[in-house]
Every structure is written in structure tokens, then in C-alpha cells.
């Protein structure tokens, strides 16, 4: 096991495991009051396979959906060269049934920083390429791209989902109005990378 997520009410835990011999990543769900396996969600990927690791998992605020970010094999037709065999994807499940609700490709420059709005409508992805990309979790389509300076190591939404904060290598925290894409504020004072936001 290498990745965990806890629901906001602390009643459900999701845990991801990976078989390094080329097997699939799997996600299991536990109820915290019993410590017994409750269910096993469909394995990552369109046909139940994930050729790589799940990097991050997040519950929506109501605990009804689970979002997983990871890397899977690209279709052969999409590979540009011999080493270009993986792509980053986001997968959304309904926790109660294990039904896959969405599966879409995200930017290859994703760099370990992700956040979901409380309502589970949007996904923010911080990149190593000086940007933060906003996705619609229902359609899987990109909504907006916010410019930063340096790799983005942390992203967070306000409780209302209106504001998005991002920080990283350049030590500055930037705040955007998600509804209009306008940069509203820059918070300065850190002397090193910003690695976490809440």
C-alpha cells in the first residue's frame, strides 16, 4: 500500500496498492468503525487495468465520490517514441457502487499537487511547467489555465470553490478567482518553496 485518502467525516478510508511486477493498481475501501474491507472499487483504467502507479486520491466533501490521479499506458497510436508509453489520467468513482463516473487524460506536466472542490465539480492540477490547470470533473475537459513562475507544488480551493490558491518554487502564493480566471492576490514572505496549502 502506498497511497491513502480519508473522507471528510473520517468514516471511510481508501487505500491503493500496486503490484511492481506489471500488475494493476487496486483501490480498496474500508469503514473506519469496523476496520474490515467494505468494497473494492473497479481497478483504474477503462478495462480495469492501470499500468503504473496511482499518485494521489481524494474524496469529495460528502464522501460520495473518489478521485484518483495516476499514470497508465498510452494507446500505441498516441506514442511519439519508444519511451513515450505513459500518460497521466484522472478517474472518478461513485464510492457506494464502485461505478466509474469519469476517466480522462490530464497534462503530462502534472507535478504531485492536486485539489478538488468541496462539491466535486472541479479538479486543479499544479504542474512542473509553470502553470495550474483547472478541469471540469463531470466532462473531463480543461476549463482554465493559470500562469505561475516555477514548478507548482501545492494547490487548494476555498470552501466555496470560488478561489484557488497555488504555490511552489518561486515562494509566492497566488490567488485566483476561478469564475473569471482573474489573479486577485500574491502573498509573499516565504524564503523557500511552498509545499503545502490549506
Residue, then its C-alpha position, 0 to 999 in steps of 0.5 A: x500500500x502506498x497511497x491513502x485518502x480519508x473522507x471528510x467525516x473520517x468514516x471511510x478510508x481508501x487505500x491503493x496498492x500496486x503490484x511492481x511486477x506489471x500488475x494493476x493498481x487496486x483501490x480498496x475501501x474500508x469503514x473506519x468503525x469496523x476496520x474490515x474491507x467494505x468494497x473494492x472499487x473497479x481497478x483504474x483504467x477503462x478495462x480495469x487495468x492501470x499500468x503504473x502507479x496511482x499518485x494521489x486520491x481524494x474524496x469529495x466533501x460528502x464522501x460520495x465520490x473518489x478521485x484518483x490521479x495516476x499514470x497508465x499506458x498510452x494507446x500505441x497510436x498516441x506514442x511519439x517514441x519508444x519511451x513515450x508509453x505513459x500518460x497521466x489520467x484522472x478517474x472518478x468513482x461513485x464510492x457506494x457502487x464502485x461505478x466509474x463516473x469519469x476517466x480522462x487524460x490530464x497534462x503530462x506536466x502534472x507535478x504531485x499537487x492536486x485539489x478538488x472542490x468541496x462539491x466535486x465539480x472541479x479538479x486543479x492540477x499544479x504542474x512542473x511547467x509553470x502553470x495550474x490547470x483547472x478541469x471540469x470533473x463531470x466532462x473531463x475537459x480543461x476549463x482554465x489555465x493559470x500562469x505561475x513562475x516555477x514548478x507548482x507544488x501545492x494547490x487548494x480551493x476555498x470552501x466555496x470553490x470560488x478561489x484557488x490558491x497555488x504555490x511552489x518554487x518561486x515562494x509566492x502564493x497566488x490567488x485566483x478567482x476561478x469564475x473569471x480566471x482573474x489573479x486577485x492576490x500574491x502573498x509573499x514572505x516565504x524564503x523557500x518553496x511552498x509545499x503545502x496549502x490549506 
